[in-house]
Amino acid sequence: MSAKVATIDFHVTSECNQECTYCWGPQDYENPVDTGTALRIISKVKEVGAGRIVFTGGDPLKRPDVALLIEHARKVGLEVALSTTGDELTLAFLRRVAPFIDLISLPIDGASEEVNVRTKKEGHLAAVLQALEWLREYPEIDVKVCTPVTRHNLADVPNIVRLVEAYAATTESRVFYNIFQTFPRAISEVEWDELLVSDEEFATLERQLAGVTGVRINFLGHATLDRLYVMIFPDGSLVIPRGQEYLSYGRFLDVADLDAVLEQGRFDSARHLAHSRAWTRRR
């Protein structure tokens, strides 16, 4: 049993309504693992010693059996997080899975449609704001808002902070806010010069916002984001990103010694575990 990883991200699909240029999730997986295999993967996440699974993608809500997968994760004793773009979320879905979910993560790229649409499709911000309204009915579910900082929204981040602050002040849910320095990693070709903010610009933003907000902010720069994630791709393969590389170690279900794989991939376990402790479920 591994003591080196607390959270494993399961990318259950690569399908998504969005086409975010900066996305470093899997792309173009036409045949993700079937339901039975997905359930075995979830059980093994628990067996290897991880305490938490993040269902992500793509958008995991594009997968028809995702509610079943979420329910199974809770039944085997995992903390369950759902990372979704928000535009597939419905109140009916929330009603079904609320008893099994600890946290839902939603992205906001701009505090206004004008800014958000620079990296998301039209209507995305309205969909996320609607999802946040629905989540008021489920105070037992923690809410995490995430913003990838790019050249398109750097100046708007303080406005997004105010939006998140206002929401946090009017809901019973715990609200967390992650601000990412967009990482130069993607499966497809990307013109990074048009997107990336410098380390100094990101540090300046952190200094600008530190201690002056009413919401807990987690700043994630390039150094923090590297070698931080253990990912299971839609085909069931185990992937540990490092730098701009996607290091694949074959089928997760076939991995006999996860710690050996993590060591081979130079996974930064100490930083990963410290990052994971920043959030724990409360129920």
Secondary structure as GFF3:
##gff-version 3
##sequence-region A 1 283
A	DSSP	beta_strand	7	11	.	.	.	ID=ss1
A	DSSP	alpha_helix	35	47	.	.	.	ID=ss2
A	DSSP	beta_strand	52	56	.	.	.	ID=ss3
A	DSSP	three_ten_helix	60	62	.	.	.	ID=ss4
A	DSSP	alpha_helix	66	75	.	.	.	ID=ss5
A	DSSP	beta_strand	79	83	.	.	.	ID=ss6
A	DSSP	alpha_helix	91	97	.	.	.	ID=ss7
A	DSSP	three_ten_helix	98	100	.	.	.	ID=ss8
A	DSSP	beta_strand	103	107	.	.	.	ID=ss9
A	DSSP	alpha_helix	113	116	.	.	.	ID=ss10
A	DSSP	alpha_helix	124	135	.	.	.	ID=ss11
A	DSSP	beta_strand	142	149	.	.	.	ID=ss12
A	DSSP	three_ten_helix	154	156	.	.	.	ID=ss13
A	DSSP	alpha_helix	157	168	.	.	.	ID=ss14
A	DSSP	beta_strand	175	181	.	.	.	ID=ss15
A	DSSP	three_ten_helix	192	194	.	.	.	ID=ss16
A	DSSP	alpha_helix	199	209	.	.	.	ID=ss17
A	DSSP	beta_strand	216	220	.	.	.	ID=ss18
A	DSSP	alpha_helix	222	225	.	.	.	ID=ss19
A	DSSP	beta_strand	231	232	.	.	.	ID=ss20
A	DSSP	beta_strand	237	242	.	.	.	ID=ss21
A	DSSP	beta_strand	245	251	.	.	.	ID=ss22
A	DSSP	three_ten_helix	252	254	.	.	.	ID=ss23
A	DSSP	alpha_helix	258	264	.	.	.	ID=ss24
A	DSSP	alpha_helix	269	276	.	.	.	ID=ss25
###
